[in-house]
């Protein structure tokens, strides 16, 4: 399993795929509120993989995959 940092928080996603300017990440339901908390000033989240900054991403969509997992699609800002 690979570890991704999102706004400094280490996360082990069920699925992680990155494309040119898109990220698909699947998270367990209990991870979502700590990984993607509501923000008042910005809607972007900083992603780091293997110590390399991937940039800031904004959530485009969230699709419930099962009662335990949600797939998020994010776009680079």
HTML snippet that shows the backbone in 3Dmol.js (N, CA, C, O; Angstrom):
<script src="https://3Dmol.org/build/3Dmol-min.js"></script>
<div id="view" style="width:600px;height:400px;position:relative"></div>
<script>
const pdb = `
ATOM      1  N   UNK A   1       0.838  -1.184   0.000  1.00  0.00           N
ATOM      2  CA  UNK A   1       0.000   0.000   0.000  1.00  0.00           C
ATOM      3  C   UNK A   1       0.883   1.248   0.000  1.00  0.00           C
ATOM      4  O   UNK A   1       1.877   1.323   0.722  1.00  0.00           O
ATOM      5  N   UNK A   2       0.507   2.208  -0.809  1.00  0.00           N
ATOM      6  CA  UNK A   2       1.274   3.440  -0.851  1.00  0.00           C
ATOM      7  C   UNK A   2       0.664   4.481   0.073  1.00  0.00           C
ATOM      8  O   UNK A   2      -0.551   4.541   0.261  1.00  0.00           O
ATOM      9  N   UNK A   3       1.538   5.298   0.645  1.00  0.00           N
ATOM     10  CA  UNK A   3       1.097   6.355   1.549  1.00  0.00           C
ATOM     11  C   UNK A   3       1.105   7.664   0.780  1.00  0.00           C
ATOM     12  O   UNK A   3       2.096   8.012   0.138  1.00  0.00           O
ATOM     13  N   UNK A   4       0.002   8.380   0.849  1.00  0.00           N
ATOM     14  CA  UNK A   4      -0.156   9.691   0.223  1.00  0.00           C
ATOM     15  C   UNK A   4      -0.338  10.704   1.339  1.00  0.00           C
ATOM     16  O   UNK A   4      -1.027  10.429   2.322  1.00  0.00           O
ATOM     17  N   UNK A   5       0.272  11.868   1.198  1.00  0.00           N
ATOM     18  CA  UNK A   5       0.034  12.949   2.153  1.00  0.00           C
ATOM     19  C   UNK A   5      -0.949  13.938   1.529  1.00  0.00           C
ATOM     20  O   UNK A   5      -0.766  14.396   0.401  1.00  0.00           O
ATOM     21  N   UNK A   6      -1.986  14.250   2.287  1.00  0.00           N
ATOM     22  CA  UNK A   6      -2.979  15.224   1.854  1.00  0.00           C
ATOM     23  C   UNK A   6      -3.051  16.286   2.934  1.00  0.00           C
ATOM     24  O   UNK A   6      -3.488  16.015   4.053  1.00  0.00           O
ATOM     25  N   UNK A   7      -2.623  17.497   2.600  1.00  0.00           N
ATOM     26  CA  UNK A   7      -2.517  18.595   3.574  1.00  0.00           C
ATOM     27  C   UNK A   7      -1.726  18.154   4.808  1.00  0.00           C
ATOM     28  O   UNK A   7      -2.072  18.508   5.935  1.00  0.00           O
ATOM     29  N   UNK A   8      -0.664  17.379   4.585  1.00  0.00           N
ATOM     30  CA  UNK A   8       0.218  16.958   5.663  1.00  0.00           C
ATOM     31  C   UNK A   8      -0.235  15.713   6.412  1.00  0.00           C
ATOM     32  O   UNK A   8       0.506  15.201   7.251  1.00  0.00           O
ATOM     33  N   UNK A   9      -1.425  15.220   6.132  1.00  0.00           N
ATOM     34  CA  UNK A   9      -1.952  14.031   6.799  1.00  0.00           C
ATOM     35  C   UNK A   9      -1.606  12.795   5.966  1.00  0.00           C
ATOM     36  O   UNK A   9      -1.921  12.742   4.777  1.00  0.00           O
ATOM     37  N   UNK A  10      -0.960  11.802   6.585  1.00  0.00           N
ATOM     38  CA  UNK A  10      -0.629  10.572   5.866  1.00  0.00           C
ATOM     39  C   UNK A  10      -1.864   9.695   5.735  1.00  0.00           C
ATOM     40  O   UNK A  10      -2.551   9.411   6.716  1.00  0.00           O
ATOM     41  N   UNK A  11      -2.135   9.266   4.494  1.00  0.00           N
ATOM     42  CA  UNK A  11      -3.338   8.510   4.173  1.00  0.00           C
ATOM     43  C   UNK A  11      -2.950   7.267   3.372  1.00  0.00           C
ATOM     44  O   UNK A  11      -2.095   7.336   2.489  1.00  0.00           O
ATOM     45  N   UNK A  12      -3.569   6.145   3.677  1.00  0.00           N
ATOM     46  CA  UNK A  12      -3.416   4.938   2.865  1.00  0.00           C
ATOM     47  C   UNK A  12      -4.756   4.719   2.160  1.00  0.00           C
ATOM     48  O   UNK A  12      -5.693   4.187   2.754  1.00  0.00           O
ATOM     49  N   UNK A  13      -4.844   5.131   0.887  1.00  0.00           N
ATOM     50  CA  UNK A  13      -6.112   4.982   0.175  1.00  0.00           C
ATOM     51  C   UNK A  13      -6.329   3.546  -0.310  1.00  0.00           C
ATOM     52  O   UNK A  13      -5.377   2.779  -0.452  1.00  0.00           O
ATOM     53  N   UNK A  14      -7.577   3.199  -0.559  1.00  0.00           N
ATOM     54  CA  UNK A  14      -7.900   1.901  -1.148  1.00  0.00           C
ATOM     55  C   UNK A  14      -7.457   1.861  -2.606  1.00  0.00           C
ATOM     56  O   UNK A  14      -7.101   0.804  -3.128  1.00  0.00           O
ATOM     57  N   UNK A  15      -7.483   3.038  -3.265  1.00  0.00           N
ATOM     58  CA  UNK A  15      -7.099   3.172  -4.668  1.00  0.00           C
ATOM     59  C   UNK A  15      -6.534   4.566  -4.868  1.00  0.00           C
ATOM     60  O   UNK A  15      -7.056   5.533  -4.314  1.00  0.00           O
ATOM     61  N   UNK A  16      -5.470   4.678  -5.656  1.00  0.00           N
ATOM     62  CA  UNK A  16      -4.915   5.991  -5.998  1.00  0.00           C
ATOM     63  C   UNK A  16      -4.384   5.931  -7.419  1.00  0.00           C
ATOM     64  O   UNK A  16      -3.492   5.139  -7.723  1.00  0.00           O
ATOM     65  N   UNK A  17      -4.934   6.770  -8.288  1.00  0.00           N
ATOM     66  CA  UNK A  17      -4.460   6.916  -9.665  1.00  0.00           C
ATOM     67  C   UNK A  17      -4.317   8.392  -9.960  1.00  0.00           C
ATOM     68  O   UNK A  17      -5.217   9.179  -9.666  1.00  0.00           O
ATOM     69  N   UNK A  18      -3.182   8.774 -10.545  1.00  0.00           N
ATOM     70  CA  UNK A  18      -3.004  10.168 -10.945  1.00  0.00           C
ATOM     71  C   UNK A  18      -2.753  10.217 -12.445  1.00  0.00           C
ATOM     72  O   UNK A  18      -2.022   9.393 -12.996  1.00  0.00           O
ATOM     73  N   UNK A  19      -3.366  11.187 -13.088  1.00  0.00           N
ATOM     74  CA  UNK A  19      -3.245  11.409 -14.515  1.00  0.00           C
ATOM     75  C   UNK A  19      -2.675  12.808 -14.685  1.00  0.00           C
ATOM     76  O   UNK A  19      -2.186  13.381 -13.711  1.00  0.00           O
ATOM     77  N   UNK A  20      -2.719  13.376 -15.872  1.00  0.00           N
ATOM     78  CA  UNK A  20      -2.130  14.691 -16.102  1.00  0.00           C
ATOM     79  C   UNK A  20      -2.558  15.716 -15.054  1.00  0.00           C
ATOM     80  O   UNK A  20      -1.721  16.229 -14.313  1.00  0.00           O
ATOM     81  N   UNK A  21      -3.838  16.012 -14.989  1.00  0.00           N
ATOM     82  CA  UNK A  21      -4.327  17.003 -14.026  1.00  0.00           C
ATOM     83  C   UNK A  21      -5.453  16.457 -13.162  1.00  0.00           C
ATOM     84  O   UNK A  21      -6.168  17.224 -12.517  1.00  0.00           O
ATOM     85  N   UNK A  22      -5.616  15.131 -13.144  1.00  0.00           N
ATOM     86  CA  UNK A  22      -6.677  14.510 -12.363  1.00  0.00           C
ATOM     87  C   UNK A  22      -6.108  13.472 -11.400  1.00  0.00           C
ATOM     88  O   UNK A  22      -5.100  12.822 -11.678  1.00  0.00           O
ATOM     89  N   UNK A  23      -6.777  13.338 -10.270  1.00  0.00           N
ATOM     90  CA  UNK A  23      -6.471  12.284  -9.302  1.00  0.00           C
ATOM     91  C   UNK A  23      -7.773  11.567  -8.980  1.00  0.00           C
ATOM     92  O   UNK A  23      -8.799  12.201  -8.733  1.00  0.00           O
ATOM     93  N   UNK A  24      -7.724  10.241  -8.985  1.00  0.00           N
ATOM     94  CA  UNK A  24      -8.816   9.421  -8.464  1.00  0.00           C
ATOM     95  C   UNK A  24      -8.293   8.762  -7.197  1.00  0.00           C
ATOM     96  O   UNK A  24      -7.254   8.101  -7.214  1.00  0.00           O
ATOM     97  N   UNK A  25      -9.015   8.947  -6.106  1.00  0.00           N
ATOM     98  CA  UNK A  25      -8.610   8.365  -4.829  1.00  0.00           C
ATOM     99  C   UNK A  25      -9.844   7.786  -4.147  1.00  0.00           C
ATOM    100  O   UNK A  25     -10.874   8.448  -4.022  1.00  0.00           O
ATOM    101  N   UNK A  26      -9.717   6.549  -3.714  1.00  0.00           N
ATOM    102  CA  UNK A  26     -10.823   5.882  -3.033  1.00  0.00           C
ATOM    103  C   UNK A  26     -10.482   5.762  -1.552  1.00  0.00           C
ATOM    104  O   UNK A  26      -9.424   5.254  -1.183  1.00  0.00           O
ATOM    105  N   UNK A  27     -11.394   6.238  -0.715  1.00  0.00           N
ATOM    106  CA  UNK A  27     -11.171   6.256   0.729  1.00  0.00           C
ATOM    107  C   UNK A  27     -12.264   5.500   1.461  1.00  0.00           C
ATOM    108  O   UNK A  27     -13.400   5.410   0.996  1.00  0.00           O
ATOM    109  N   UNK A  28     -11.901   4.961   2.607  1.00  0.00           N
ATOM    110  CA  UNK A  28     -12.875   4.351   3.502  1.00  0.00           C
ATOM    111  C   UNK A  28     -13.733   5.469   4.100  1.00  0.00           C
ATOM    112  O   UNK A  28     -13.257   6.589   4.283  1.00  0.00           O
ATOM    113  N   UNK A  29     -14.979   5.168   4.398  1.00  0.00           N
ATOM    114  CA  UNK A  29     -15.899   6.180   4.944  1.00  0.00           C
ATOM    115  C   UNK A  29     -15.336   6.868   6.189  1.00  0.00           C
ATOM    116  O   UNK A  29     -15.493   8.079   6.346  1.00  0.00           O
ATOM    117  N   UNK A  30     -14.686   6.117   7.069  1.00  0.00           N
ATOM    118  CA  UNK A  30     -14.185   6.706   8.310  1.00  0.00           C
ATOM    119  C   UNK A  30     -12.990   7.630   8.090  1.00  0.00           C
ATOM    120  O   UNK A  30     -12.623   8.365   9.007  1.00  0.00           O
ATOM    121  N   UNK A  31     -12.367   7.623   6.904  1.00  0.00           N
ATOM    122  CA  UNK A  31     -11.236   8.498   6.603  1.00  0.00           C
ATOM    123  C   UNK A  31     -11.669   9.865   6.088  1.00  0.00           C
ATOM    124  O   UNK A  31     -10.930  10.839   6.233  1.00  0.00           O
ATOM    125  N   UNK A  32     -12.829   9.949   5.502  1.00  0.00           N
ATOM    126  CA  UNK A  32     -13.222  11.123   4.712  1.00  0.00           C
ATOM    127  C   UNK A  32     -13.224  12.427   5.503  1.00  0.00           C
ATOM    128  O   UNK A  32     -12.667  13.415   5.024  1.00  0.00           O
ATOM    129  N   UNK A  33     -13.813  12.474   6.669  1.00  0.00           N
ATOM    130  CA  UNK A  33     -13.918  13.738   7.402  1.00  0.00           C
ATOM    131  C   UNK A  33     -12.554  14.258   7.867  1.00  0.00           C
ATOM    132  O   UNK A  33     -12.376  15.470   7.992  1.00  0.00           O
ATOM    133  N   UNK A  34     -11.594  13.376   8.123  1.00  0.00           N
ATOM    134  CA  UNK A  34     -10.270  13.854   8.523  1.00  0.00           C
ATOM    135  C   UNK A  34      -9.401  14.191   7.315  1.00  0.00           C
ATOM    136  O   UNK A  34      -8.562  15.089   7.395  1.00  0.00           O
ATOM    137  N   UNK A  35      -9.586  13.486   6.195  1.00  0.00           N
ATOM    138  CA  UNK A  35      -8.785  13.745   4.996  1.00  0.00           C
ATOM    139  C   UNK A  35      -9.288  14.989   4.256  1.00  0.00           C
ATOM    140  O   UNK A  35      -8.486  15.821   3.833  1.00  0.00           O
ATOM    141  N   UNK A  36     -10.586  15.116   4.101  1.00  0.00           N
ATOM    142  CA  UNK A  36     -11.178  16.254   3.402  1.00  0.00           C
ATOM    143  C   UNK A  36     -12.108  17.034   4.331  1.00  0.00           C
ATOM    144  O   UNK A  36     -13.326  17.007   4.153  1.00  0.00           O
ATOM    145  N   UNK A  37     -11.538  17.734   5.328  1.00  0.00           N
ATOM    146  CA  UNK A  37     -12.387  18.530   6.223  1.00  0.00           C
ATOM    147  C   UNK A  37     -12.958  19.743   5.481  1.00  0.00           C
ATOM    148  O   UNK A  37     -12.401  20.178   4.472  1.00  0.00           O
ATOM    149  N   UNK A  38     -14.044  20.272   5.973  1.00  0.00           N
ATOM    150  CA  UNK A  38     -14.591  21.500   5.394  1.00  0.00           C
ATOM    151  C   UNK A  38     -13.620  22.638   5.648  1.00  0.00           C
ATOM    152  O   UNK A  38     -13.135  22.818   6.765  1.00  0.00           O
ATOM    153  N   UNK A  39     -13.338  23.409   4.598  1.00  0.00           N
ATOM    154  CA  UNK A  39     -12.418  24.537   4.711  1.00  0.00           C
ATOM    155  C   UNK A  39     -13.180  25.826   4.445  1.00  0.00           C
ATOM    156  O   UNK A  39     -14.051  25.876   3.577  1.00  0.00           O
ATOM    157  N   UNK A  40     -12.849  26.859   5.193  1.00  0.00           N
ATOM    158  CA  UNK A  40     -13.527  28.145   5.011  1.00  0.00           C
ATOM    159  C   UNK A  40     -12.833  29.027   3.986  1.00  0.00           C
ATOM    160  O   UNK A  40     -13.493  29.799   3.290  1.00  0.00           O
ATOM    161  N   UNK A  41     -11.498  28.924   3.882  1.00  0.00           N
ATOM    162  CA  UNK A  41     -10.759  29.858   3.038  1.00  0.00           C
ATOM    163  C   UNK A  41     -10.401  29.318   1.664  1.00  0.00           C
ATOM    164  O   UNK A  41     -10.309  30.092   0.711  1.00  0.00           O
ATOM    165  N   UNK A  42     -10.197  28.017   1.534  1.00  0.00           N
ATOM    166  CA  UNK A  42      -9.834  27.436   0.242  1.00  0.00           C
ATOM    167  C   UNK A  42     -10.453  26.045   0.115  1.00  0.00           C
ATOM    168  O   UNK A  42     -10.709  25.369   1.111  1.00  0.00           O
ATOM    169  N   UNK A  43     -10.684  25.640  -1.114  1.00  0.00           N
ATOM    170  CA  UNK A  43     -11.246  24.320  -1.355  1.00  0.00           C
ATOM    171  C   UNK A  43     -10.197  23.353  -1.893  1.00  0.00           C
ATOM    172  O   UNK A  43     -10.518  22.220  -2.253  1.00  0.00           O
ATOM    173  N   UNK A  44      -8.930  23.804  -1.948  1.00  0.00           N
ATOM    174  CA  UNK A  44      -7.853  22.984  -2.490  1.00  0.00           C
ATOM    175  C   UNK A  44      -7.134  22.210  -1.393  1.00  0.00           C
ATOM    176  O   UNK A  44      -7.060  22.643  -0.243  1.00  0.00           O
ATOM    177  N   UNK A  45      -6.608  21.057  -1.780  1.00  0.00           N
ATOM    178  CA  UNK A  45      -5.867  20.192  -0.870  1.00  0.00           C
ATOM    179  C   UNK A  45      -4.507  19.890  -1.491  1.00  0.00           C
ATOM    180  O   UNK A  45      -4.423  19.603  -2.685  1.00  0.00           O
ATOM    181  N   UNK A  46      -3.433  19.952  -0.685  1.00  0.00           N
ATOM    182  CA  UNK A  46      -2.075  19.691  -1.154  1.00  0.00           C
ATOM    183  C   UNK A  46      -1.810  18.189  -1.132  1.00  0.00           C
ATOM    184  O   UNK A  46      -2.022  17.532  -0.113  1.00  0.00           O
ATOM    185  N   UNK A  47      -1.347  17.652  -2.254  1.00  0.00           N
ATOM    186  CA  UNK A  47      -1.028  16.235  -2.367  1.00  0.00           C
ATOM    187  C   UNK A  47       0.475  16.033  -2.500  1.00  0.00           C
ATOM    188  O   UNK A  47       1.139  16.743  -3.255  1.00  0.00           O
ATOM    189  N   UNK A  48       1.011  15.053  -1.757  1.00  0.00           N
ATOM    190  CA  UNK A  48       2.421  14.681  -1.828  1.00  0.00           C
ATOM    191  C   UNK A  48       2.481  13.161  -1.928  1.00  0.00           C
ATOM    192  O   UNK A  48       1.818  12.452  -1.171  1.00  0.00           O
ATOM    193  N   UNK A  49       3.282  12.670  -2.867  1.00  0.00           N
ATOM    194  CA  UNK A  49       3.464  11.220  -3.034  1.00  0.00           C
ATOM    195  C   UNK A  49       4.956  10.931  -3.084  1.00  0.00           C
ATOM    196  O   UNK A  49       5.670  11.508  -3.904  1.00  0.00           O
ATOM    197  N   UNK A  50       5.434  10.049  -2.220  1.00  0.00           N
ATOM    198  CA  UNK A  50       6.845   9.655  -2.157  1.00  0.00           C
ATOM    199  C   UNK A  50       7.752  10.874  -1.984  1.00  0.00           C
ATOM    200  O   UNK A  50       8.838  10.932  -2.562  1.00  0.00           O
ATOM    201  N   UNK A  51       7.303  11.844  -1.187  1.00  0.00           N
ATOM    202  CA  UNK A  51       8.103  13.033  -0.918  1.00  0.00           C
ATOM    203  C   UNK A  51       8.089  14.077  -2.016  1.00  0.00           C
ATOM    204  O   UNK A  51       8.777  15.091  -1.904  1.00  0.00           O
ATOM    205  N   UNK A  52       7.323  13.857  -3.076  1.00  0.00           N
ATOM    206  CA  UNK A  52       7.254  14.792  -4.206  1.00  0.00           C
ATOM    207  C   UNK A  52       5.885  15.447  -4.236  1.00  0.00           C
ATOM    208  O   UNK A  52       4.860  14.765  -4.240  1.00  0.00           O
ATOM    209  N   UNK A  53       5.874  16.775  -4.258  1.00  0.00           N
ATOM    210  CA  UNK A  53       4.619  17.505  -4.304  1.00  0.00           C
ATOM    211  C   UNK A  53       3.949  17.306  -5.658  1.00  0.00           C
ATOM    212  O   UNK A  53       4.558  17.513  -6.707  1.00  0.00           O
ATOM    213  N   UNK A  54       2.685  16.900  -5.612  1.00  0.00           N
ATOM    214  CA  UNK A  54       1.894  16.757  -6.837  1.00  0.00           C
ATOM    215  C   UNK A  54       1.127  18.032  -7.145  1.00  0.00           C
ATOM    216  O   UNK A  54       0.622  18.201  -8.255  1.00  0.00           O
ATOM    217  N   UNK A  55       1.035  18.927  -6.175  1.00  0.00           N
ATOM    218  CA  UNK A  55       0.322  20.184  -6.358  1.00  0.00           C
ATOM    219  C   UNK A  55      -0.946  20.240  -5.526  1.00  0.00           C
ATOM    220  O   UNK A  55      -1.176  19.406  -4.650  1.00  0.00           O
ATOM    221  N   UNK A  56      -1.760  21.237  -5.816  1.00  0.00           N
ATOM    222  CA  UNK A  56      -3.020  21.446  -5.107  1.00  0.00           C
ATOM    223  C   UNK A  56      -4.174  20.987  -5.991  1.00  0.00           C
ATOM    224  O   UNK A  56      -4.204  21.260  -7.191  1.00  0.00           O
ATOM    225  N   UNK A  57      -5.118  20.288  -5.376  1.00  0.00           N
ATOM    226  CA  UNK A  57      -6.250  19.718  -6.104  1.00  0.00           C
ATOM    227  C   UNK A  57      -7.560  20.071  -5.428  1.00  0.00           C
ATOM    228  O   UNK A  57      -7.639  20.200  -4.207  1.00  0.00           O
ATOM    229  N   UNK A  58      -8.591  20.223  -6.258  1.00  0.00           N
ATOM    230  CA  UNK A  58      -9.943  20.535  -5.790  1.00  0.00           C
ATOM    231  C   UNK A  58     -10.858  19.370  -6.142  1.00  0.00           C
ATOM    232  O   UNK A  58     -10.751  18.799  -7.227  1.00  0.00           O
ATOM    233  N   UNK A  59     -11.756  19.018  -5.225  1.00  0.00           N
ATOM    234  CA  UNK A  59     -12.681  17.899  -5.452  1.00  0.00           C
ATOM    235  C   UNK A  59     -13.684  18.256  -6.549  1.00  0.00           C
ATOM    236  O   UNK A  59     -14.370  19.275  -6.477  1.00  0.00           O
ATOM    237  N   UNK A  60     -13.752  17.395  -7.564  1.00  0.00           N
ATOM    238  CA  UNK A  60     -14.738  17.557  -8.638  1.00  0.00           C
ATOM    239  C   UNK A  60     -15.987  16.733  -8.370  1.00  0.00           C
ATOM    240  O   UNK A  60     -17.109  17.191  -8.581  1.00  0.00           O
ATOM    241  N   UNK A  61     -15.768  15.487  -7.891  1.00  0.00           N
ATOM    242  CA  UNK A  61     -16.911  14.615  -7.638  1.00  0.00           C
ATOM    243  C   UNK A  61     -16.563  13.584  -6.577  1.00  0.00           C
ATOM    244  O   UNK A  61     -15.397  13.292  -6.309  1.00  0.00           O
ATOM    245  N   UNK A  62     -17.616  13.047  -5.988  1.00  0.00           N
ATOM    246  CA  UNK A  62     -17.492  11.959  -5.010  1.00  0.00           C
ATOM    247  C   UNK A  62     -18.584  10.948  -5.330  1.00  0.00           C
ATOM    248  O   UNK A  62     -19.765  11.290  -5.388  1.00  0.00           O
ATOM    249  N   UNK A  63     -18.175   9.695  -5.539  1.00  0.00           N
ATOM    250  CA  UNK A  63     -19.127   8.640  -5.884  1.00  0.00           C
ATOM    251  C   UNK A  63     -19.030   7.531  -4.850  1.00  0.00           C
ATOM    252  O   UNK A  63     -17.955   6.983  -4.609  1.00  0.00           O
ATOM    253  N   UNK A  64     -20.149   7.211  -4.251  1.00  0.00           N
ATOM    254  CA  UNK A  64     -20.206   6.122  -3.275  1.00  0.00           C
ATOM    255  C   UNK A  64     -20.000   4.810  -4.025  1.00  0.00           C
ATOM    256  O   UNK A  64     -20.790   4.465  -4.903  1.00  0.00           O
ATOM    257  N   UNK A  65     -18.941   4.077  -3.683  1.00  0.00           N
ATOM    258  CA  UNK A  65     -18.636   2.812  -4.332  1.00  0.00           C
ATOM    259  C   UNK A  65     -19.327   1.649  -3.622  1.00  0.00           C
ATOM    260  O   UNK A  65     -19.779   0.694  -4.255  1.00  0.00           O
ATOM    261  N   UNK A  66     -19.397   1.748  -2.322  1.00  0.00           N
ATOM    262  CA  UNK A  66     -20.070   0.744  -1.495  1.00  0.00           C
ATOM    263  C   UNK A  66     -20.419   1.438  -0.186  1.00  0.00           C
ATOM    264  O   UNK A  66     -20.198   2.640  -0.038  1.00  0.00           O
ATOM    265  N   UNK A  67     -20.953   0.698   0.745  1.00  0.00           N
ATOM    266  CA  UNK A  67     -21.283   1.315   2.033  1.00  0.00           C
ATOM    267  C   UNK A  67     -20.020   1.673   2.812  1.00  0.00           C
ATOM    268  O   UNK A  67     -20.093   2.374   3.822  1.00  0.00           O
ATOM    269  N   UNK A  68     -18.875   1.203   2.355  1.00  0.00           N
ATOM    270  CA  UNK A  68     -17.632   1.441   3.090  1.00  0.00           C
ATOM    271  C   UNK A  68     -16.632   2.336   2.378  1.00  0.00           C
ATOM    272  O   UNK A  68     -15.684   2.805   3.008  1.00  0.00           O
ATOM    273  N   UNK A  69     -16.814   2.593   1.062  1.00  0.00           N
ATOM    274  CA  UNK A  69     -15.812   3.349   0.307  1.00  0.00           C
ATOM    275  C   UNK A  69     -16.449   4.388  -0.614  1.00  0.00           C
ATOM    276  O   UNK A  69     -17.558   4.213  -1.118  1.00  0.00           O
ATOM    277  N   UNK A  70     -15.693   5.490  -0.816  1.00  0.00           N
ATOM    278  CA  UNK A  70     -16.112   6.553  -1.735  1.00  0.00           C
ATOM    279  C   UNK A  70     -14.953   6.877  -2.653  1.00  0.00           C
ATOM    280  O   UNK A  70     -13.814   6.986  -2.200  1.00  0.00           O
ATOM    281  N   UNK A  71     -15.232   7.035  -3.955  1.00  0.00           N
ATOM    282  CA  UNK A  71     -14.236   7.402  -4.946  1.00  0.00           C
ATOM    283  C   UNK A  71     -14.332   8.900  -5.213  1.00  0.00           C
ATOM    284  O   UNK A  71     -15.386   9.406  -5.599  1.00  0.00           O
ATOM    285  N   UNK A  72     -13.215   9.607  -5.003  1.00  0.00           N
ATOM    286  CA  UNK A  72     -13.140  11.040  -5.245  1.00  0.00           C
ATOM    287  C   UNK A  72     -12.344  11.291  -6.522  1.00  0.00           C
ATOM    288  O   UNK A  72     -11.323  10.644  -6.757  1.00  0.00           O
ATOM    289  N   UNK A  73     -12.808  12.225  -7.341  1.00  0.00           N
ATOM    290  CA  UNK A  73     -12.057  12.706  -8.494  1.00  0.00           C
ATOM    291  C   UNK A  73     -11.714  14.162  -8.200  1.00  0.00           C
ATOM    292  O   UNK A  73     -12.585  14.970  -7.879  1.00  0.00           O
ATOM    293  N   UNK A  74     -10.417  14.480  -8.316  1.00  0.00           N
ATOM    294  CA  UNK A  74      -9.941  15.827  -8.035  1.00  0.00           C
ATOM    295  C   UNK A  74      -9.210  16.389  -9.241  1.00  0.00           C
ATOM    296  O   UNK A  74      -8.610  15.643 -10.014  1.00  0.00           O
ATOM    297  N   UNK A  75      -9.260  17.723  -9.402  1.00  0.00           N
ATOM    298  CA  UNK A  75      -8.625  18.422 -10.528  1.00  0.00           C
ATOM    299  C   UNK A  75      -7.553  19.360 -10.004  1.00  0.00           C
ATOM    300  O   UNK A  75      -7.738  20.035  -8.992  1.00  0.00           O
ATOM    301  N   UNK A  76      -6.427  19.392 -10.707  1.00  0.00           N
ATOM    302  CA  UNK A  76      -5.307  20.245 -10.303  1.00  0.00           C
ATOM    303  C   UNK A  76      -5.676  21.716 -10.419  1.00  0.00           C
ATOM    304  O   UNK A  76      -6.308  22.138 -11.388  1.00  0.00           O
ATOM    305  N   UNK A  77      -5.273  22.491  -9.417  1.00  0.00           N
ATOM    306  CA  UNK A  77      -5.562  23.928  -9.393  1.00  0.00           C
ATOM    307  C   UNK A  77      -4.376  24.732  -9.862  1.00  0.00           C
ATOM    308  O   UNK A  77      -4.441  25.960  -9.906  1.00  0.00           O
TER     309      UNK A  77
END
`;
const viewer = $3Dmol.createViewer("view");
viewer.addModel(pdb, "pdb");
viewer.setStyle({}, {cartoon: {color: "spectrum"}});
viewer.zoomTo();
viewer.render();
</script>
